Amino acid sequence: MLRNAIVGAFGVVFLLCVWGAAQGNAPWGAPIVFGVLLALLVFERQRYSTRVEGGPREPLVPTRERFIDPESGRPIQVWTNARGERRYVEEPPA
């Protein structure tokens, strides 16, 4: 929800900058900067999302790969499938 509010605010500022530049009251640099920032906000989620290329999803299976999460200090196990999808699952406490 916060992300949507930020994208909306950048959209309004972008439109105001374009309107001001079209009227001759502002340089065109500001709309370009806000346009680039708006595009980055909109498309950044797609870059890091899991891509599903149609068809049923293959089940994930646990691997022997484990590590300690540096932020939480908890053990993490890696799950993967034949398509190369990876999921990081926190191991339950012993």
Distance bins in CASP14 RR format, pairs under 12 A and 6 or more apart:
PFRMAT RR
TARGET T0000
AUTHOR 0000-0000-0000
RMODE 2
METHOD distances of the structure
MODEL  1
1 7 0 0 0 0 0 1 0 0 0 0 0
1 8 0 0 0 0 0 1 0 0 0 0 0
2 8 0 0 0 0 0 1 0 0 0 0 0
2 9 0 0 0 0 0 1 0 0 0 0 0
2 41 0 0 0 0 0 1 0 0 0 0 0
3 9 0 0 0 0 0 1 0 0 0 0 0
3 10 0 0 0 0 0 1 0 0 0 0 0
3 41 1 0 0 1 0 0 0 0 0 0 0
3 42 0 0 0 0 1 0 0 0 0 0 0
3 44 0 0 0 0 1 0 0 0 0 0 0
3 45 1 0 0 1 0 0 0 0 0 0 0
4 10 0 0 0 0 0 1 0 0 0 0 0
4 11 0 0 0 0 0 1 0 0 0 0 0
4 41 0 0 0 0 0 1 0 0 0 0 0
4 42 0 0 0 0 0 1 0 0 0 0 0
4 45 0 0 0 0 0 1 0 0 0 0 0
5 11 0 0 0 0 0 1 0 0 0 0 0
5 12 0 0 0 0 0 1 0 0 0 0 0
5 41 0 0 0 0 0 1 0 0 0 0 0
6 12 0 0 0 0 0 1 0 0 0 0 0
6 13 0 0 0 0 0 1 0 0 0 0 0
6 37 0 0 0 0 1 0 0 0 0 0 0
6 38 0 0 0 0 1 0 0 0 0 0 0
6 40 0 0 0 0 0 1 0 0 0 0 0
6 41 1 0 0 1 0 0 0 0 0 0 0
6 42 0 0 0 0 0 1 0 0 0 0 0
6 44 0 0 0 0 0 1 0 0 0 0 0
7 13 0 0 0 0 0 1 0 0 0 0 0
7 14 0 0 0 0 0 1 0 0 0 0 0
7 34 0 0 0 0 0 1 0 0 0 0 0
7 35 0 0 0 0 0 1 0 0 0 0 0
7 37 0 0 0 0 1 0 0 0 0 0 0
7 38 1 0 0 1 0 0 0 0 0 0 0
7 39 0 0 0 0 0 1 0 0 0 0 0
7 40 0 0 0 0 0 1 0 0 0 0 0
7 41 1 0 1 0 0 0 0 0 0 0 0
7 42 1 0 0 1 0 0 0 0 0 0 0
7 43 0 0 0 0 0 1 0 0 0 0 0
7 44 0 0 0 0 0 1 0 0 0 0 0
7 45 0 0 0 0 0 1 0 0 0 0 0
8 14 0 0 0 0 1 0 0 0 0 0 0
8 15 0 0 0 0 1 0 0 0 0 0 0
8 34 0 0 0 0 0 1 0 0 0 0 0
8 37 0 0 0 0 0 1 0 0 0 0 0
8 38 0 0 0 0 1 0 0 0 0 0 0
8 41 0 0 0 0 1 0 0 0 0 0 0
8 42 0 0 0 0 0 1 0 0 0 0 0
9 15 0 0 0 0 0 1 0 0 0 0 0
9 16 0 0 0 0 0 1 0 0 0 0 0
9 34 0 0 0 0 0 1 0 0 0 0 0
9 37 0 0 0 0 0 1 0 0 0 0 0
9 38 0 0 0 0 1 0 0 0 0 0 0
9 41 0 0 0 0 1 0 0 0 0 0 0
10 16 0 0 0 0 0 1 0 0 0 0 0
10 17 0 0 0 0 0 1 0 0 0 0 0
10 31 0 0 0 0 0 1 0 0 0 0 0
10 33 0 0 0 0 0 1 0 0 0 0 0
10 34 1 0 0 1 0 0 0 0 0 0 0
10 35 1 0 0 1 0 0 0 0 0 0 0
10 36 0 0 0 0 0 1 0 0 0 0 0
10 37 1 0 0 1 0 0 0 0 0 0 0
10 38 1 0 1 0 0 0 0 0 0 0 0
10 39 0 0 0 0 1 0 0 0 0 0 0
10 40 0 0 0 0 1 0 0 0 0 0 0
10 41 1 0 0 1 0 0 0 0 0 0 0
10 42 0 0 0 0 1 0 0 0 0 0 0
11 17 0 0 0 0 1 0 0 0 0 0 0
11 18 0 0 0 0 1 0 0 0 0 0 0
11 19 0 0 0 0 0 1 0 0 0 0 0
11 31 0 0 0 0 0 1 0 0 0 0 0
11 34 1 0 0 1 0 0 0 0 0 0 0
11 35 0 0 0 0 1 0 0 0 0 0 0
11 37 0 0 0 0 1 0 0 0 0 0 0
11 38 1 0 1 0 0 0 0 0 0 0 0
11 39 0 0 0 0 0 1 0 0 0 0 0
11 41 0 0 0 0 1 0 0 0 0 0 0
11 42 0 0 0 0 1 0 0 0 0 0 0
12 18 0 0 0 0 0 1 0 0 0 0 0
12 19 0 0 0 0 0 1 0 0 0 0 0
12 34 0 0 0 0 1 0 0 0 0 0 0
12 38 0 0 0 0 0 1 0 0 0 0 0
13 19 0 0 0 0 0 1 0 0 0 0 0
13 20 0 0 0 0 0 1 0 0 0 0 0
13 26 0 0 0 0 0 1 0 0 0 0 0
13 30 0 0 0 0 1 0 0 0 0 0 0
13 31 0 0 0 0 1 0 0 0 0 0 0
13 33 0 0 0 0 0 1 0 0 0 0 0
13 34 1 0 1 0 0 0 0 0 0 0 0
13 35 0 0 0 0 1 0 0 0 0 0 0
13 37 0 0 0 0 1 0 0 0 0 0 0
13 38 0 0 0 0 1 0 0 0 0 0 0
13 41 0 0 0 0 0 1 0 0 0 0 0
14 20 0 0 0 0 0 1 0 0 0 0 0
14 21 0 0 0 0 0 1 0 0 0 0 0
14 26 0 0 0 0 0 1 0 0 0 0 0
14 29 0 0 0 0 0 1 0 0 0 0 0
14 30 0 0 0 0 1 0 0 0 0 0 0
14 31 1 0 0 1 0 0 0 0 0 0 0
14 32 0 0 0 0 1 0 0 0 0 0 0
14 33 0 0 0 0 1 0 0 0 0 0 0
14 34 1 0 1 0 0 0 0 0 0 0 0
14 35 1 0 1 0 0 0 0 0 0 0 0
14 36 0 0 0 0 1 0 0 0 0 0 0
14 37 0 0 0 0 1 0 0 0 0 0 0
14 38 1 0 1 0 0 0 0 0 0 0 0
14 39 0 0 0 0 1 0 0 0 0 0 0
14 41 0 0 0 0 0 1 0 0 0 0 0
14 42 0 0 0 0 0 1 0 0 0 0 0
15 21 0 0 0 0 0 1 0 0 0 0 0
15 22 0 0 0 0 0 1 0 0 0 0 0
15 30 0 0 0 0 0 1 0 0 0 0 0
15 31 0 0 0 0 1 0 0 0 0 0 0
15 34 0 0 0 0 1 0 0 0 0 0 0
15 35 0 0 0 0 0 1 0 0 0 0 0
15 38 0 0 0 0 1 0 0 0 0 0 0
16 22 0 0 0 0 0 1 0 0 0 0 0
16 23 0 0 0 0 0 1 0 0 0 0 0
16 25 0 0 0 0 0 1 0 0 0 0 0
16 26 0 0 0 0 1 0 0 0 0 0 0
16 30 0 0 0 0 1 0 0 0 0 0 0
16 31 0 0 0 0 1 0 0 0 0 0 0
16 34 0 0 0 0 1 0 0 0 0 0 0
16 35 0 0 0 0 0 1 0 0 0 0 0
17 23 0 0 0 0 0 1 0 0 0 0 0
17 24 0 0 0 0 0 1 0 0 0 0 0
17 25 0 0 0 0 0 1 0 0 0 0 0
17 26 1 0 0 1 0 0 0 0 0 0 0
17 27 0 0 0 0 1 0 0 0 0 0 0
17 28 0 0 0 0 1 0 0 0 0 0 0
17 29 0 0 0 0 1 0 0 0 0 0 0
17 30 1 0 1 0 0 0 0 0 0 0 0
17 31 1 0 1 0 0 0 0 0 0 0 0
17 32 0 0 0 0 1 0 0 0 0 0 0
17 33 0 0 0 0 1 0 0 0 0 0 0
17 34 1 0 1 0 0 0 0 0 0 0 0
17 35 0 0 0 0 1 0 0 0 0 0 0
17 36 0 0 0 0 0 1 0 0 0 0 0
17 37 0 0 0 0 0 1 0 0 0 0 0
17 38 0 0 0 0 0 1 0 0 0 0 0
18 24 0 0 0 0 0 1 0 0 0 0 0
18 25 0 0 0 0 0 1 0 0 0 0 0
18 26 0 0 0 0 1 0 0 0 0 0 0
18 27 0 0 0 0 0 1 0 0 0 0 0
18 28 0 0 0 0 1 0 0 0 0 0 0
18 29 0 0 0 0 0 1 0 0 0 0 0
18 30 0 0 0 0 1 0 0 0 0 0 0
18 31 1 0 1 0 0 0 0 0 0 0 0
18 32 0 0 0 0 1 0 0 0 0 0 0
18 33 0 0 0 0 0 1 0 0 0 0 0
18 34 0 0 0 0 1 0 0 0 0 0 0
18 35 0 0 0 0 1 0 0 0 0 0 0
18 38 0 0 0 0 0 1 0 0 0 0 0
19 25 0 0 0 0 1 0 0 0 0 0 0
19 26 0 0 0 0 1 0 0 0 0 0 0
19 30 0 0 0 0 0 1 0 0 0 0 0
19 31 0 0 0 0 1 0 0 0 0 0 0
19 34 0 0 0 0 0 1 0 0 0 0 0
20 26 1 0 1 0 0 0 0 0 0 0 0
20 27 0 0 0 0 1 0 0 0 0 0 0
20 28 0 0 0 0 1 0 0 0 0 0 0
20 29 0 0 0 0 0 1 0 0 0 0 0
20 30 0 0 0 0 1 0 0 0 0 0 0
20 31 0 0 0 0 1 0 0 0 0 0 0
20 34 0 0 0 0 0 1 0 0 0 0 0
21 27 1 0 0 1 0 0 0 0 0 0 0
21 28 1 0 1 0 0 0 0 0 0 0 0
21 29 1 0 0 1 0 0 0 0 0 0 0
21 30 1 0 0 1 0 0 0 0 0 0 0
21 31 1 0 1 0 0 0 0 0 0 0 0
21 32 0 0 0 0 1 0 0 0 0 0 0
21 33 0 0 0 0 0 1 0 0 0 0 0
21 34 0 0 0 0 0 1 0 0 0 0 0
21 35 0 0 0 0 0 1 0 0 0 0 0
22 28 0 0 0 0 1 0 0 0 0 0 0
22 30 0 0 0 0 0 1 0 0 0 0 0
22 31 0 0 0 0 1 0 0 0 0 0 0
23 31 0 0 0 0 0 1 0 0 0 0 0
24 30 0 0 0 0 0 1 0 0 0 0 0
24 31 0 0 0 0 0 1 0 0 0 0 0
25 31 0 0 0 0 0 1 0 0 0 0 0
26 32 0 0 0 0 0 1 0 0 0 0 0
26 33 0 0 0 0 0 1 0 0 0 0 0
26 34 0 0 0 0 0 1 0 0 0 0 0
27 33 0 0 0 0 0 1 0 0 0 0 0
28 34 0 0 0 0 0 1 0 0 0 0 0
28 35 0 0 0 0 0 1 0 0 0 0 0
29 35 0 0 0 0 1 0 0 0 0 0 0
29 36 0 0 0 0 0 1 0 0 0 0 0
30 36 0 0 0 0 0 1 0 0 0 0 0
30 37 0 0 0 0 0 1 0 0 0 0 0
31 37 0 0 0 0 0 1 0 0 0 0 0
31 38 0 0 0 0 1 0 0 0 0 0 0
32 38 0 0 0 0 0 1 0 0 0 0 0
32 39 0 0 0 0 0 1 0 0 0 0 0
33 39 0 0 0 0 0 1 0 0 0 0 0
33 40 0 0 0 0 0 1 0 0 0 0 0
34 40 0 0 0 0 0 1 0 0 0 0 0
34 41 0 0 0 0 0 1 0 0 0 0 0
35 41 0 0 0 0 1 0 0 0 0 0 0
35 42 0 0 0 0 1 0 0 0 0 0 0
35 43 0 0 0 0 0 1 0 0 0 0 0
36 42 0 0 0 0 0 1 0 0 0 0 0
36 43 0 0 0 0 0 1 0 0 0 0 0
37 43 0 0 0 0 0 1 0 0 0 0 0
37 44 0 0 0 0 0 1 0 0 0 0 0
38 44 0 0 0 0 0 1 0 0 0 0 0
39 46 0 0 0 0 0 1 0 0 0 0 0
39 47 0 0 0 0 0 1 0 0 0 0 0
40 46 0 0 0 0 0 1 0 0 0 0 0
40 47 0 0 0 0 1 0 0 0 0 0 0
41 47 0 0 0 0 0 1 0 0 0 0 0
43 49 0 0 0 0 0 1 0 0 0 0 0
49 85 0 0 0 0 0 1 0 0 0 0 0
50 57 0 0 0 0 1 0 0 0 0 0 0
50 60 0 0 0 0 0 1 0 0 0 0 0
50 80 0 0 0 0 0 1 0 0 0 0 0
50 81 0 0 0 0 0 1 0 0 0 0 0
50 83 0 0 0 0 1 0 0 0 0 0 0
50 84 0 0 0 0 1 0 0 0 0 0 0
50 85 1 0 1 0 0 0 0 0 0 0 0
50 86 0 0 0 0 1 0 0 0 0 0 0
50 87 0 0 0 0 1 0 0 0 0 0 0
51 57 0 0 0 0 0 1 0 0 0 0 0
51 83 0 0 0 0 1 0 0 0 0 0 0
51 84 0 0 0 0 0 1 0 0 0 0 0
51 85 0 0 0 0 1 0 0 0 0 0 0
52 58 0 0 0 0 0 1 0 0 0 0 0
52 81 0 0 0 0 0 1 0 0 0 0 0
52 83 0 0 0 0 1 0 0 0 0 0 0
52 84 0 0 0 0 0 1 0 0 0 0 0
52 85 0 0 0 0 1 0 0 0 0 0 0
53 83 0 0 0 0 1 0 0 0 0 0 0
53 84 0 0 0 0 0 1 0 0 0 0 0
53 85 0 0 0 0 0 1 0 0 0 0 0
54 83 0 0 0 0 0 1 0 0 0 0 0
55 83 0 0 0 0 0 1 0 0 0 0 0
56 81 0 0 0 0 0 1 0 0 0 0 0
56 83 0 0 0 0 0 1 0 0 0 0 0
57 81 1 0 0 1 0 0 0 0 0 0 0
57 82 0 0 0 0 0 1 0 0 0 0 0
57 83 0 0 0 0 1 0 0 0 0 0 0
57 84 0 0 0 0 0 1 0 0 0 0 0
57 85 1 0 0 1 0 0 0 0 0 0 0
57 87 0 0 0 0 0 1 0 0 0 0 0
58 79 0 0 0 0 0 1 0 0 0 0 0
58 80 0 0 0 0 1 0 0 0 0 0 0
58 81 1 0 1 0 0 0 0 0 0 0 0
58 82 1 0 1 0 0 0 0 0 0 0 0
58 83 1 0 1 0 0 0 0 0 0 0 0
58 84 0 0 0 0 1 0 0 0 0 0 0
58 85 1 0 0 1 0 0 0 0 0 0 0
58 87 0 0 0 0 0 1 0 0 0 0 0
59 79 0 0 0 0 1 0 0 0 0 0 0
59 80 0 0 0 0 0 1 0 0 0 0 0
59 81 1 0 0 1 0 0 0 0 0 0 0
59 82 0 0 0 0 1 0 0 0 0 0 0
59 83 0 0 0 0 0 1 0 0 0 0 0
59 85 0 0 0 0 0 1 0 0 0 0 0
59 87 0 0 0 0 0 1 0 0 0 0 0
60 77 0 0 0 0 0 1 0 0 0 0 0
60 78 0 0 0 0 1 0 0 0 0 0 0
60 79 1 0 1 0 0 0 0 0 0 0 0
60 80 1 0 0 1 0 0 0 0 0 0 0
60 81 1 0 1 0 0 0 0 0 0 0 0
60 82 0 0 0 0 0 1 0 0 0 0 0
60 83 0 0 0 0 1 0 0 0 0 0 0
60 84 0 0 0 0 1 0 0 0 0 0 0
60 85 1 0 0 1 0 0 0 0 0 0 0
60 86 0 0 0 0 1 0 0 0 0 0 0
60 87 1 0 1 0 0 0 0 0 0 0 0
60 88 0 0 0 0 0 1 0 0 0 0 0
60 89 0 0 0 0 1 0 0 0 0 0 0
61 77 0 0 0 0 0 1 0 0 0 0 0
61 78 0 0 0 0 0 1 0 0 0 0 0
61 79 1 0 0 1 0 0 0 0 0 0 0
61 80 1 0 0 1 0 0 0 0 0 0 0
61 81 1 0 0 1 0 0 0 0 0 0 0
61 82 0 0 0 0 1 0 0 0 0 0 0
61 83 0 0 0 0 0 1 0 0 0 0 0
61 84 0 0 0 0 0 1 0 0 0 0 0
61 85 0 0 0 0 0 1 0 0 0 0 0
61 86 0 0 0 0 0 1 0 0 0 0 0
61 87 0 0 0 0 0 1 0 0 0 0 0
61 89 0 0 0 0 0 1 0 0 0 0 0
62 76 0 0 0 0 0 1 0 0 0 0 0
62 77 1 0 1 0 0 0 0 0 0 0 0
62 78 1 0 0 1 0 0 0 0 0 0 0
62 79 1 0 1 0 0 0 0 0 0 0 0
62 80 0 0 0 0 1 0 0 0 0 0 0
62 81 0 0 0 0 0 1 0 0 0 0 0
62 86 0 0 0 0 0 1 0 0 0 0 0
62 87 0 0 0 0 1 0 0 0 0 0 0
62 88 0 0 0 0 0 1 0 0 0 0 0
62 89 1 0 0 1 0 0 0 0 0 0 0
62 91 0 0 0 0 1 0 0 0 0 0 0
63 76 0 0 0 0 0 1 0 0 0 0 0
63 77 1 0 0 1 0 0 0 0 0 0 0
63 78 1 0 1 0 0 0 0 0 0 0 0
63 79 1 0 0 1 0 0 0 0 0 0 0
63 80 1 0 1 0 0 0 0 0 0 0 0
63 81 0 0 0 0 0 1 0 0 0 0 0
63 84 0 0 0 0 0 1 0 0 0 0 0
63 85 0 0 0 0 0 1 0 0 0 0 0
63 86 0 0 0 0 1 0 0 0 0 0 0
63 87 0 0 0 0 0 1 0 0 0 0 0
63 88 0 0 0 0 0 1 0 0 0 0 0
63 89 0 0 0 0 0 1 0 0 0 0 0
64 77 0 0 0 0 1 0 0 0 0 0 0
64 78 0 0 0 0 1 0 0 0 0 0 0
64 79 0 0 0 0 0 1 0 0 0 0 0
64 80 0 0 0 0 0 1 0 0 0 0 0
65 75 0 0 0 0 0 1 0 0 0 0 0
65 76 0 0 0 0 1 0 0 0 0 0 0
65 77 1 0 0 1 0 0 0 0 0 0 0
65 78 1 0 1 0 0 0 0 0 0 0 0
65 79 0 0 0 0 1 0 0 0 0 0 0
65 80 0 0 0 0 1 0 0 0 0 0 0
65 86 0 0 0 0 1 0 0 0 0 0 0
65 87 0 0 0 0 0 1 0 0 0 0 0
65 88 0 0 0 0 1 0 0 0 0 0 0
65 89 0 0 0 0 0 1 0 0 0 0 0
65 91 0 0 0 0 0 1 0 0 0 0 0
66 74 0 0 0 0 0 1 0 0 0 0 0
66 75 1 0 0 1 0 0 0 0 0 0 0
66 76 1 0 0 1 0 0 0 0 0 0 0
66 77 1 0 1 0 0 0 0 0 0 0 0
66 78 1 0 0 1 0 0 0 0 0 0 0
66 79 0 0 0 0 0 1 0 0 0 0 0
66 88 0 0 0 0 0 1 0 0 0 0 0
66 89 0 0 0 0 0 1 0 0 0 0 0
66 90 0 0 0 0 0 1 0 0 0 0 0
66 91 1 0 0 1 0 0 0 0 0 0 0
67 73 0 0 0 0 1 0 0 0 0 0 0
67 74 0 0 0 0 0 1 0 0 0 0 0
67 75 1 0 0 1 0 0 0 0 0 0 0
67 76 1 0 1 0 0 0 0 0 0 0 0
67 77 0 0 0 0 1 0 0 0 0 0 0
67 78 1 0 0 1 0 0 0 0 0 0 0
67 88 0 0 0 0 1 0 0 0 0 0 0
67 89 0 0 0 0 0 1 0 0 0 0 0
67 90 0 0 0 0 0 1 0 0 0 0 0
67 91 0 0 0 0 0 1 0 0 0 0 0
68 74 1 0 0 1 0 0 0 0 0 0 0
68 75 1 0 1 0 0 0 0 0 0 0 0
68 76 1 0 0 1 0 0 0 0 0 0 0
68 77 0 0 0 0 0 1 0 0 0 0 0
68 88 0 0 0 0 0 1 0 0 0 0 0
68 90 0 0 0 0 0 1 0 0 0 0 0
68 91 0 0 0 0 0 1 0 0 0 0 0
69 75 1 0 0 1 0 0 0 0 0 0 0
69 76 1 0 1 0 0 0 0 0 0 0 0
69 77 0 0 0 0 0 1 0 0 0 0 0
69 78 0 0 0 0 0 1 0 0 0 0 0
69 88 0 0 0 0 1 0 0 0 0 0 0
69 89 0 0 0 0 0 1 0 0 0 0 0
69 90 1 0 0 1 0 0 0 0 0 0 0
69 91 0 0 0 0 0 1 0 0 0 0 0
70 76 0 0 0 0 0 1 0 0 0 0 0
71 88 0 0 0 0 0 1 0 0 0 0 0
71 90 0 0 0 0 0 1 0 0 0 0 0
72 88 0 0 0 0 0 1 0 0 0 0 0
72 90 1 0 0 1 0 0 0 0 0 0 0
72 91 0 0 0 0 0 1 0 0 0 0 0
73 90 0 0 0 0 1 0 0 0 0 0 0
73 91 0 0 0 0 0 1 0 0 0 0 0
73 93 0 0 0 0 0 1 0 0 0 0 0
74 88 0 0 0 0 0 1 0 0 0 0 0
74 89 0 0 0 0 0 1 0 0 0 0 0
74 90 1 0 1 0 0 0 0 0 0 0 0
74 91 1 0 0 1 0 0 0 0 0 0 0
74 92 0 0 0 0 1 0 0 0 0 0 0
74 93 0 0 0 0 1 0 0 0 0 0 0
74 94 0 0 0 0 0 1 0 0 0 0 0
75 88 0 0 0 0 0 1 0 0 0 0 0
75 89 0 0 0 0 1 0 0 0 0 0 0
75 90 1 0 0 1 0 0 0 0 0 0 0
75 91 1 0 1 0 0 0 0 0 0 0 0
75 92 0 0 0 0 1 0 0 0 0 0 0
75 93 0 0 0 0 1 0 0 0 0 0 0
75 94 0 0 0 0 1 0 0 0 0 0 0
76 86 0 0 0 0 0 1 0 0 0 0 0
76 87 0 0 0 0 0 1 0 0 0 0 0
76 88 1 0 1 0 0 0 0 0 0 0 0
76 89 1 0 0 1 0 0 0 0 0 0 0
76 90 1 0 1 0 0 0 0 0 0 0 0
76 91 1 0 0 1 0 0 0 0 0 0 0
76 92 0 0 0 0 0 1 0 0 0 0 0
77 86 0 0 0 0 0 1 0 0 0 0 0
77 87 0 0 0 0 1 0 0 0 0 0 0
77 88 1 0 0 1 0 0 0 0 0 0 0
77 89 1 0 1 0 0 0 0 0 0 0 0
77 90 1 0 0 1 0 0 0 0 0 0 0
77 91 1 0 1 0 0 0 0 0 0 0 0
77 92 0 0 0 0 0 1 0 0 0 0 0
78 84 0 0 0 0 0 1 0 0 0 0 0
78 85 0 0 0 0 0 1 0 0 0 0 0
78 86 1 0 0 1 0 0 0 0 0 0 0
78 87 1 0 0 1 0 0 0 0 0 0 0
78 88 1 0 0 1 0 0 0 0 0 0 0
78 89 1 0 0 1 0 0 0 0 0 0 0
78 90 0 0 0 0 0 1 0 0 0 0 0
78 91 0 0 0 0 0 1 0 0 0 0 0
79 85 0 0 0 0 1 0 0 0 0 0 0
79 86 1 0 0 1 0 0 0 0 0 0 0
79 87 1 0 1 0 0 0 0 0 0 0 0
79 88 1 0 0 1 0 0 0 0 0 0 0
79 89 1 0 1 0 0 0 0 0 0 0 0
79 90 0 0 0 0 0 1 0 0 0 0 0
79 91 0 0 0 0 0 1 0 0 0 0 0
80 86 1 0 1 0 0 0 0 0 0 0 0
80 87 1 0 0 1 0 0 0 0 0 0 0
80 88 0 0 0 0 0 1 0 0 0 0 0
80 89 0 0 0 0 0 1 0 0 0 0 0
81 87 0 0 0 0 1 0 0 0 0 0 0
END
